């Protein structure tokens, strides 16, 4: 899910999620929106440790809830923070914003 801005697709992204997670998914996604705000503030404040920690958590949590793209973004954020690569961090934050804006969750039984 790490595409350049010129390659960014438009339209909804459909993710199939297990019905058992229906009650917790809205909160999970809202917390990711809060992560975006935290990441933006951390980047502005040059807090690469916070970015690394959030990236690590996203990498671990995303796939566990069925959002593999969030795991991918988190992994790239984690590595970029370790390399102090602010351009990649900016792109991944934008990627996360785009993903969260376009995601449509479909629950499967």
Buried (B, 14 or more C-beta within 10 A) or exposed (E): BEEEEEEEEEEEBEBEBEEEBEEEBEEBBEEBEEBBEBBBEBBEEEBBEBBBBBBBBBBBBBBEBBBEBBBBBBBBBBBBBEEEBBEBBBBBBBBBBBBBEBBEBEBEE
